[in-house]
Amino acid sequence: MPELPEVETIIRELKKKIIGRKIRNVWTDFKKMIKKPKNFPKFKKTIINREIKDVRRRGKNILIDLSRNKILLIHQKLTGHLLLGKWKLEKSKWICKVPGLLSEDPANKYLHLIFFLDNGEQLALSDLRKFAKVELWDKNDWEDSKEFKSLGPEPLERSFTFKKFKEVLGKKRRGKIKQILMDQKIIVGIGNIYSDEILWEAKVNPFKDISKLSELELKRIFKTTKKV
């Protein structure tokens, strides 16, 4: 599952490639991937001819800001990953026309959603397990939504101080520290891999209840969270 570092890497690369591009068409063979609106023709009609203004991240969510106040949200979930390249439909299969890993890696062959850009490139979502989620929001509705407001603070922001760390942990009186770190309502972006790495480096048992953590242990976890 892509976590904060992987998603951050993706948006930094996409920023270099797709800002200023316009979406000319959309294709899918798995309409259930589109969670909002659930009507794919409406999704397609709304998104066509919108310009990509920015690419950013909130937690593990990729947020693509579009013209006229729309946000395209993509959560890659377990096996989903975005690809930028060129494909051609041949005998009902999308064949990649870019040599190298993009065409050779078997994980890139499960294309279920493709955005056609105005420069001839395509932004595709490959997802073996089909767990990925795609939503189209009005910007104001997204920022006022329960989903957005329930997200915890970003661990790499300057405002995420040790005081803030203790404050958000205080929302949970009991619970294993590893599970707490993975709770997106407490801190966003941390999943199974990085919670393990953080606690290993902090020398804290992942099964230890947060109510029994010492001040020194809390400081080590906070420090290694940012580092890892």
N, C-alpha and C positions, 0 to 999 in steps of 0.2 A: 504494500500500500504506500503510495507516495505520501511523504510527510512534508513538513514545512520546508526543509532544505531543497528537496526535489521540486516542489511546486515553485519555490522562489527562483530556482535555476531556470525552470521553464518560462516563467513570465519575463525574466531578464532577457532571454534569447528571443522570445516573441516580440518584445518591444522593439528590437532592432529590425524586425522583418515585416511586421504586419500593420503598424500604425500608419494611418493615411490611406490604407487600402479600403476598397468598397466590396461588400458581399454581393455578388451577382446572382448566385443561385445556391440552393441547399438540396442535398440528397440524403436519404436514409433508407435502410431496409429494416429498421427496428424502431418503430415510432414510440414504443413504450419508454425509450431512453429520454424522450422529451417530456419532462414532468410539468412544465408550465410554459405556454398553455398546452393542455393535453391534446388539443386539436392541431395536428401537424400542418394542414393547409394554412391555418391561421398563423402558426409560428413562421412558416415559410414566407407568407405574404408580408408579415410585419418586419422581418429581418432583411429582406432583399433590398438592395440599394442603400443600405445604411453604411456609413463610414466608420471605420475603427479609429477611435479617438485615443484610447489608452488601454494598457493591459496591466492589471495589478492583482494583488492577492489579499484575501482575508482568511486566515487560518489555512485550511487545505483547499479552499475554493479559489479557482481562477476566475477573475472578473474582467470581462472585456467590455469596456465602455464604448457604446455606439452613439452615433449622431441621433439627435432628437430625443435625448433623455432616456435611452434604453441601456440596460445592462444584460449581457449574456454571461450567465454563470455556468461554469463547468466544474464538476467534482469528478475526478477520475476514478475514485473508489479503489478497488483492488487491483485490477489488471488494465485499466484504461490508460491510454497515453496519447497525447496530441502529436501529430506529425505534420510537417510542412514540406510539401513537395509537389510532384505532378504525377497523376494517375490517369489511365485511359481504360474505359470499359471495353473489355474484349471477351466475347462469349460469356456474358453475365458475370465476369470477374474483373475487379479493378487491378490493373497491372501497373506497377510503379515504373516510371520512366527515368528515375534517378538512380544511377549506379551506386553500389556500396551498401552500407548497412540498412539504409532505408528500404531497399528492395530485397536484401538478402536475409535479414533477421525474420524468422518465422513469426515472431510476436507482432510484427507490423502488418500482417496479412488479414487481420480481422477488422476490416473497415466497416463501420456501421453508421457513420455520420460524416459527411463531407461538405465543407463550405467552399464555394468556388469564388476566388478573388479576382479583382479586375485586372491583375497583372498576369493572369494565366496560371498562377499557382493555386494550390488547394490546401486548406487546413482540414486535416482529417483526424478523426478519433477512432483509434483501433482499440478494441476491447474484447478479449477472449471470453470473459465471463459475463459480459453485458450488464455489469452492475453500475456503470457510470451514470451520472445524472446531469441533465442539461435543462436550464431554466432561462426564460426570457422575462425580465422584470422592467417595470418603470422604475427609474432611479429612486424616486421618493418613496415608492411602495417598498422597495428593498430595504431602504434605511429605516423605515418604520415597522418592518416586519418582525415578528416574534423570532424568526430564525436568525436575523441579523443581531437583534438586541440581546439574544441569549448567549452570543459568543463571548468568550473570555478575552483577556488582554493578549496582545502580541508579545511574546517573550523577548524579542530583539529590539523593541522600541525603548527609547531613553526613559520614557515614563514608567517602564516596568522596573521598579526599584525593589530592593529587599523588603521595604515596608509594604509595597503593593503586593509582592509575592506572599507575604504572611497574611495580608488582608484577604486575598482570594482563597488561600488555603483554609482560612477561617470559616468559609462558607460551608465546609464539610467538617463536622465534629469528629466523625469516625471514618475509617476506610483505609485500605492498603495504599501506601504512597504511590506505587506504580499505577494503580487504577485512577488515582486522583490526578496524576500528571497527564493521563490520557483523556481526561474529561474535558471536552471542548468548551464546556461552560465555565471551567475554571481557568485553563490556559489553552490557547489555540495552537494547533500545528504539531503537537507532540503525539506520536503513536507508539506502537509496540517496539519498534527498533530503537528509537531515540530515548524512550523512557528507560530501556535497559541500559543503554550506553551512559546516560546521565547518572543513574543510580550506581552503576559499576564504578565510575570514576569518583563519585562522591562517597563510595564505600558505605552505602546504606542498603540494607536488606529490602528488596522490593515488596516483601510481604509485611513489612513493619507498619503498624497502624500510625496514622499521622498524629494521633493524640499522644504517642509515646516518643515522638521525635524531639531531640534536644535542640537548643538554639544553634549549637555548632553544626549539627547535621543539617538543619534548615539552611544555614549559610552556605554549606558545601553544595547542597542540591541547587540552590539559587545560582551560585557561581558556575557550576558545571552545566546547568541548563543553557546559559548563554554561550558558553564555550563550545559545547557539543553541537 
